[in-house]
Each structure stands twice: as C-alpha cells, then as structure tokens.
Amino acid sequence: MKIEKVNDNQIRCTLTREDLEDRHIKISELAYGSAKAKSLFKDMVEQANYEFGFETNDIPLMVEAIPLPSESIVLIITKVEYPDELDTRFSKFSEADDDFTDLGNAGQPPVIKGAADILELFERIKKENEKTADSEQGTDDITEEQAEADVVKLFVFDKFDDVRRISHVLDGFYSGRNGLYRDASSNKYYLVAHKSEHTPKEFNKVCNIISEYAYQKNYVPANEAFFKEHGNVIIEEAAIQTLAVL
C-alpha cells in the first residue's frame, strides 16, 4: 500500500491486488463498504496523518476509486469543506464515526455512490486483460517500427479541476509529450496526449484512466496547430507533469 500526499487537503493511495489479498478484501467489499473496507480506509487516513500530518478531525472526506489495469486501484481521498456539493462519483466518510458510514436497514451496508460503475469497470478491465493475454501469443509479428510509432489522443474536459486531478493520478506513470489548451467559446479544456516512449499497452492504460475524467474526440494533426493559433494555450509542453507538482 502506497500513500502519497497530494496537498494539504488530499492524499492518493495506491492498492495492488496483493494489498487487497493480504487483508482478505474483495473488490465488491471495497465498493460496498464492508467492515474490512472501512477498516482499510481508516488505516489509510491514520497512516497519512502519521506520515504527513493529514488531520481530518470531523471534516467529511470524499473517496474516489479509480480502478487500473492489472487489478490495482487508486483511491483519491479529499477533505470536503462543502459536503452538499459532493460529486456523485464520490462517497462520504467521516473519521469521527468508527464505522465511517451508518449501516442501512436490516444491517445491510449502504451502497457507495458509483460502486456499480467501479465494479463494472473492474469487470471490463478483467475481461480486457484476459483478451490481452490471449492475443499476446499472436503479436510476435508486430514490427519494431509499429511498436515505436507515436499515437496521439485528444481529450476534452469540462472543468480544469478534472485536469488537475488526473495529473495527480498519473504522476509518476505517464511521461509522454502532452499539451493543454482552452477553448474560450465553449470553456472546454483540451488535452493532447502523445504515446511518446511508452509502450502501446502502457499508453492504453493512460488513455483508459484519462477517459474516466474526460471524453475523447478524433484527433487530426491540424488540431494542435489550430489550438496554438486560435485557442488559449494553458501549458504547451508537459501539462500533466507540470500540474502534478502544483
């Protein structure tokens, strides 16, 4: 289990499949808030408090679960000043409550908002991994030139905060060339991401993660030139890497 401080109000926790197995926690338990899952969340907050001084007191917390390929998961835990404005992708936990959340009727644990989406995404990742394993046997004929060819994707964000959030999630994992632009007429943010030196498999993981925060549009080489000429250039080079350290 790896815990990192993003800022004074946010931490990032990375859990591998081995971490979950060591605690005998299934993915479904993590999504639906079993006693083991609640204990795990509490341990993470306490460890963050010990290592980084991440004090929560009675402040509500948002927990965003981001499943990754290879059956790992990233948890973004954020202090919330205005609980009524929580996004539907988050769930509230309060350290003051030993159980984090009250049990519902008949002692059934409450469903975490977005849990169905999390489980569905894990299931999809599992199936994709199985397909990848089956197809890897037939990839010997892929040329080195094909593997090294650059791939460029265009992502559209509704909010700048989402760009910052994904930058912290990808910190240390994505090092490709990328630029961030803003369309003043639509107030949308456009991220142009290159595969660069990443393998196709690695870049596919990056795109899957970004797609949890943005939607993808078809990219043509003229896009970047248009953005630079007519759009508002936010960060022309290394946008993800730059925002990750802010």
NUGULO-288804 format. One record per residue: residue in one letter; x, y, z of N, C-alpha, C in turn. Coordinates in steps of 0.1 Angstrom, whole numbers, plus 5000, padded with zeros to 4 digits. Last residue first. Layout:
<atoms>
AXYZXYZXYZ/...
</atoms>
This chain:
<atoms>
L501952084913501352214918500452184930/V502751864901503551914912503052044918/A500951814880501151714890501851764903/L501252014861500152024871500251924882/T503551904847503552034854502552044865/Q502651664837503751664846503851794854/I500651764819500251664830501351674841/A502151934802501051984810500751894822/A504451934785504451864798503351914807/E503752244768504552114769504452064783/E501852444770502152384757502852254758/I499252524789500552464791500952394778/I497252694776497452684790498852644794/V496452884750497452784754497652794769/N493452924736494252984747495152874752/G493352914700492952884714493852944724/H494552974676493253034679492853014694/E497052854674496852974667495553044672/K496952624690498052724692497752854686/F494752494678494752534692495752644695/F495852444653494652524654494552584669/A497852264659498152394652497052494654/E496452054670497352134678497652264672/N494851974647494252014659495252104667/A496151874625495852014624495252064638/P496251594629497451674632497151824632/V493351494647494051514634495151604637/Y491451284667492551374666493051374652/N488151264680489051224670490151334668/K487951284716487551324703488551274693/Q486751154747487751154737487151204724/Y486151314779485651234767486651254756/A487351264813487151334800486551244790/Y487751084833487551234837487151314824/E488250844823487350854835487050994838/S490150884804488750874800487750874811/I492550854818492050984814490550984811/I492550574819492450644831491950784828/N492850504792491650454800491450534812/C495250624786494050674780492850624787/V497050464802496950614804495650664798/K496650214789496250234803496050384806/N497750274765496350244765495850254780/F500450314772499650434767498150404767/E501150044778501150154788500350274784/K500749924753500049884764499949984775/P502650064737501250074734500350024745/T505050214759504650104750503150124747/H506350554756505550454763505250334753/E507450774744508350654746507550534753/S504550884729505950914731506750784733/K501850924728502350794734503850814737/H500451244737501251154728501751034736/A497551434741498451334747499151244737/V496051724746496651644735497751564741/L493151834761494451774764494951694752/Y491252124764491652014755493051964758/Y488452244781489852224781490252104773/K485852484773486352344775487852344775/N484452714767485052704781485452554784/S483752774742482952664749483452644763/S485352994737483952994733483152894740/A487952924745487253034752485753034749/D489452634750488552704740487752804747/R492752574760491352604764490652674753/Y495152304763494552424757493152444762/L498152134770496752164775496352304769/G500051854758499751994759498352024763/N502751614760501251654761501151804763/R504751324758504551464755503051504755/G504851104787504751134773504551284771/S504850984812505851084809505851134795/Y502850854837502850894823503951004822/F503650794864503250684855503350734840/G504051014879505050904880504750794871/D500751094880502051134884502951014886/L498151044875499150994865500551024869/V496851174895496651034894497750974885/H497551444890498051374902497951224901/S496151474866497551494866498151424878/I493451444873494051334866495551354865/R493251694887493051564894493751454886/R493551884867494551874878494451744885/V491351824851492651814845493751804856/D489351884869489451744865490851724858/D489652164871489952084883490051934879/F488652254847490152254849490552164861/K486052074832486552154843488052144844/D485551914809484652024812485152124823/F487951814785487551824799486551944801/V488751594760488051714763487551714777/F491651464743490651454754490051594757/L493251294717492651424721491551404731/K496251124711494851124715494451264720/V498650974691498151094697496651084699/V501450764689500050774688499650894696/D504450684670503750764680502250764678/A505950364667505150474661504350554672/E507050144678507650274682506850394676/A505649934668505649954683506150094686/Q506249954641504949974646504850004660/E509049894642508550024637507150054642/E509049634650509549734659509149874655/T505949464641507349514638507749614649/I504349184652504349324652505749374651/D504448904653504648964640504549114640/D503748834679505148834675505448894662/T501248824688501748954685503248954681/G499848604697499848634682500448764679/Q499948604723500548494717500748514702/E498348814731499848834731500548724724/S495748734732496248794719497748814719/D495348644758495148554747495748604734/A495948884772496748764774496648664763/T493849044763495249084760496148954762/K491648914773491848924759493248954755/E492248954800492148824795492348824780/N492049234801493349164805493349024799/E489349264796490349314786491749254789/K488249154818488049094805489049134795/K489149334837489549194838489349124825/I487949564829489449554829489849414829/R485349504834485749524820487249514819/E485349474861485049364853485449374839/F486049734868486949634872486649504863/L483649864859484949894853485949784856/E481749754876481649734861482949754854/L482649854900482649714898482549684883/I482250134895483550084898483649934895/D479550144890480450184879481850124882/A478650074915478249984904479250014892/A479550284931480050154933479850064921/G478550534930479450504919479950364921/K478250554965477950614952478950584942/I478050254982478850364979478450424966/V475250134999475950124986476750264984/P475550045033475050125023475850115010/P475149705045475949825043475449915032/Q472349605065473049605052473849725050/G470849605088472249585089472949575076/A468249675081468549535083470049505084/N469249975065468149885070468649745071/G472750055068471350085064470349985070/L475150185090474650075082473150105079/D477050485085476050405092475450295083/T480550505079479150525075478250435083/F482750485098482750565087481350595081/D482750365122482350275111482350355098/D483450565139484350455138484050365126/D483350895129482550775131483350655129/A485351065124484751075137483950955140/E485951045098486850975107486250975121/S483450985074483851075085484750995095/F482950985040483350905051483751015062/K481050985010481451055022481850955033/S482050934976481350884988481850955000/F481651044942482351034955481450974966/R480351094920481350994919481950964932/T478651314924478051184926479051064924/D480351554944480051504931479551364933/L479151754970479851644966479451594952/E477951974982478351984968479151864963/D477651935008476451935000476751934985/P480151965020479651835018478451825008/Y482552165018481152185015480552045011/E485052075023484552185031483052205029/V486551775025485451845019484951955028/K489651615017488851685027487851765020/T489951324997490051464998489151515009/I491651064983490951094995491151244997/I491650844957491950984960491051024971/L493050534952492050604960492450744962/V493550304926494050434932492850494939/I494249964922493250074924493950194930/S494949684900495349774911494249884912/E494649504879493849484891494349564903/S495749564856496549484864495949474878/P494249904852494649764847495549704857/L492550054880493650054870493749914864/P489850244894490450114890491450124879/I489650474916489950474902490650334899/A487450624938488150504935488350494920/E487450884960487250854946488050734943/V486051004988486850894984486550864969/M485951285009485551234996486551124993/L485151345043486151305033485451255020/P484351595068484051485059485051465048/I486151665098485851705084485451585075/D486751625124485351595120485051635105/N490051535117489151565128487751525124/T492151505098490751525093489751575104/E495451575090494451565100493051595094/F498251475079496951485072495851465083/G500951445085500151545093498751575086/F502251255071502151385065501451485073/E502351015087503451045078503451195074/Y499951025103501250995109502451045100/N498051065084498151165095499551145101/A498350835069498650965063498751075073/Q497550655088498850645083499250785076/E494850725090495650735102497150735098/V493950675064493850805069494750825081/M494350395063495050485054495050625059/D492650305083494150285085494950375075/K490250365072490650425085492150415086/F490150195050490150345048490650415060/L490249945063491349985054491350135052/S487849955077489049945085490249985076/K486149945055486150065064487350065072/A486749695045487049805037487049935045/K485749535066487149525062487549655054/A483049595065483849625077485349625074/S482349725032482349615042483149665054/G481549895009481849945023481649835034/Y481349834983480149844990480349875005/A483949834973482949924967481749944975/L485149644988485749774988484749874983/E483649414982483649464996484149614996/S484349374956482949414959482849464973/I487049304958486649434952485249474955/K487749164990487349154977486949294971/I490349125013489249215009489049194994/H492449025029491348945025490049025021/R494749165031493649205040492449125038/D496149055010496749045024495649075034/E494549124988494648984992495148975006/L495149394987493749354990493749214994/D497849384980497449454992496049414996/E497849244956498449184968498049254981/R496749434939495949314942496449244954/T497549754955497749654945496849534948/L496650084959496449954964496649854952/T497650404966497650304956497650164962/C496250714975496650584980496550484968/R496751054980496550944970497050814975/I495151324996496151224996495751124985/Q494451665003494251554995495451454996/N495051905016493651855016493451725009/D497651975011497251965025495851905026/N498351734984498451864990497851855004/V499151464982499051554970499151694974/K501151224996500451354999500451434986/E500550884993501351004989500451124992/I501050545000500250665003501150785000/K500750214990501550334989500650454991/M500949885000500050005000500950125000/
</atoms>
